[in-house]
Amino acid sequence: MNKLQNISAQRAGDTQYILSLNPPREPAADARPGDSLAAFALFAEALAPALEARRGGWISVLSAAAFALPPRQAAFAARMAALDAVSRGLRARLLAAGGHLMIAYPGPLDLPTIPARPAPKLPVDRLGQAIVRALDQGVEDLFPDPVSQDLRARALSAPKALERELAQMADDNWR
């Protein structure tokens, strides 16, 4: 056990769930997507043994951008897709130990730091309510709002059509 894992195990106490809120589009994080990915991966690796021992769970809140590329926001989408991949790897590890991991893919969130956008935005309290309901129902991949549900359905049924449509949208429709 490395030092970070040892500290994490000691401080985790009786923790059953870890909630990972990955930041919305931020210029600093988008300029260096590897930094947030490395931090997330180190954090996940450090806490995984404690969660495995407790058969605990992890909730990773990403963005619908993990599977639907926002126009002119490749760095943000790449960061979300990479965090999605790390989350799925951690899910496999936790499942093998009797734990679980849920990934939430909300569309645009209604946050004070995000300017007014024409797309419907999901209030944060509704995201929280959806996460609690999904945990109760054993959901692994959560699409908590109409925007993310629509994007996911279209990404599965006609990915190229969705890609072309998103390419024509303005940046203002994304967080």
C-alpha positions in Angstrom: 0.0 0.0 0.0 1.5 3.4 -1.0 1.4 6.4 1.3 -1.6 8.0 -0.4 -3.6 4.8 -0.2 -2.6 4.4 3.5 -3.7 8.0 4.3 -6.9 7.5 2.3 -7.8 4.2 4.0 -7.2 5.8 7.5 -9.3 8.9 6.7 -12.1 7.1 4.8 -13.5 5.9 8.1 -16.9 4.4 7.4 -17.3 6.0 4.0 -19.6 4.0 1.8 -19.8 6.4 -1.2 -17.4 8.7 -2.9 -18.9 11.5 -5.0 -16.7 12.8 -7.7 -17.9 16.1 -9.3 -15.8 16.8 -12.3 -15.8 20.4 -13.1 -17.8 21.8 -16.0 -16.0 23.5 -18.8 -13.1 25.6 -17.3 -10.4 27.2 -19.4 -7.7 26.1 -17.0 -8.8 22.4 -16.9 -9.4 22.4 -20.6 -6.0 23.8 -21.3 -4.4 20.9 -19.4 -6.8 18.0 -19.5 -4.1 15.6 -18.4 -3.8 17.3 -15.0 -7.4 16.6 -14.0 -7.3 13.1 -15.5 -4.1 12.3 -13.5 -5.6 13.7 -10.3 -8.8 11.7 -10.8 -6.9 8.5 -11.5 -4.6 8.9 -8.5 -7.6 9.7 -6.3 -9.5 6.7 -7.6 -6.5 4.4 -7.1 -5.9 5.6 -3.6 -9.5 5.2 -2.5 -10.4 2.0 -4.3 -8.9 -0.4 -1.7 -11.0 1.2 1.1 -14.1 1.1 -1.1 -13.4 -2.5 -2.0 -13.0 -3.5 1.6 -16.4 -1.9 2.4 -18.1 -3.0 -0.8 -18.7 0.7 -1.3 -19.6 2.8 -4.2 -18.4 5.7 -6.3 -20.5 8.3 -8.1 -18.8 10.0 -10.9 -20.6 13.1 -12.3 -19.2 13.9 -15.8 -21.1 15.5 -18.7 -23.0 14.4 -21.7 -20.0 15.8 -23.5 -18.3 12.5 -22.7 -20.1 11.0 -25.7 -21.4 14.0 -27.7 -18.7 16.4 -28.8 -19.6 20.0 -28.1 -18.7 22.3 -31.0 -15.2 23.9 -30.7 -14.7 22.3 -27.3 -12.6 19.3 -28.1 -10.4 19.7 -24.9 -13.5 19.6 -22.7 -15.0 16.7 -24.5 -11.6 14.8 -24.4 -11.3 15.4 -20.7 -14.9 14.1 -20.1 -14.3 11.0 -22.4 -11.0 10.3 -20.6 -12.6 10.6 -17.2 -15.4 8.3 -18.4 -12.8 5.7 -19.4 -11.1 5.9 -16.0 -14.5 5.6 -14.3 -15.4 2.5 -16.3 -12.1 0.9 -15.3 -12.7 1.7 -11.7 -16.3 0.3 -12.0 -14.9 -3.0 -13.2 -12.5 -3.1 -10.2 -15.2 -2.3 -7.7 -17.7 -4.7 -9.2 -15.2 -7.5 -8.8 -15.0 -6.7 -5.1 -18.8 -6.4 -4.6 -18.9 -2.6 -4.9 -20.4 -0.4 -7.6 -19.9 2.7 -9.5 -22.5 5.0 -11.1 -21.6 7.5 -13.8 -24.0 10.5 -14.3 -23.9 12.3 -17.6 -26.0 15.5 -17.2 -26.5 17.9 -20.0 -25.9 21.6 -19.2 -26.2 22.4 -15.5 -27.8 25.4 -13.9 -24.8 26.8 -12.1 -24.1 30.4 -11.1 -20.7 30.3 -12.7 -22.1 29.3 -16.1 -23.6 32.2 -18.1 -27.1 32.1 -19.5 -27.5 29.6 -22.3 -30.3 28.9 -24.6 -30.3 25.1 -23.9 -32.4 23.9 -21.0 -30.3 23.5 -17.9 -30.6 21.0 -15.1 -30.9 22.4 -11.6 -28.3 20.9 -9.3 -30.8 19.8 -6.8 -32.6 17.8 -9.4 -29.3 16.2 -10.4 -28.9 15.2 -6.7 -32.4 13.8 -6.6 -31.9 11.8 -9.8 -28.6 10.4 -8.4 -30.3 9.2 -5.2 -33.2 7.6 -7.1 -30.7 5.9 -9.5 -28.6 4.5 -6.6 -31.8 3.1 -5.1 -32.7 1.5 -8.5 -29.2 0.1 -9.1 -28.6 2.3 -12.2 -25.0 2.3 -13.5 -25.2 5.0 -16.2 -27.5 7.9 -15.4 -28.8 10.4 -18.0 -30.7 12.6 -15.6 -32.3 15.2 -17.9 -34.0 15.4 -21.3 -30.9 16.9 -23.0 -28.6 14.1 -21.9 -31.3 11.4 -22.7 -31.8 12.8 -26.2 -28.1 13.1 -26.9 -27.5 9.5 -25.7 -30.3 8.1 -27.8 -29.1 10.0 -30.9 -25.5 9.0 -30.2 -26.5 5.4 -30.2 -28.9 5.4 -33.1 -27.2 7.9 -35.6 -23.8 9.0 -34.3 -22.7 10.6 -37.6 -25.9 12.6 -37.9 -25.5 13.8 -34.3 -21.9 14.7 -35.0 -22.9 16.8 -38.0 -25.7 18.6 -36.1 -23.5 19.4 -33.2 -20.8 20.8 -35.5 -23.3 23.4 -36.7 -24.3 24.5 -33.2 -22.9 27.6 -31.4 -20.7 27.2 -28.3 -23.4 28.9 -26.2 -25.5 25.7 -26.2 -22.9 23.9 -24.0 -21.7 24.5 -20.5 
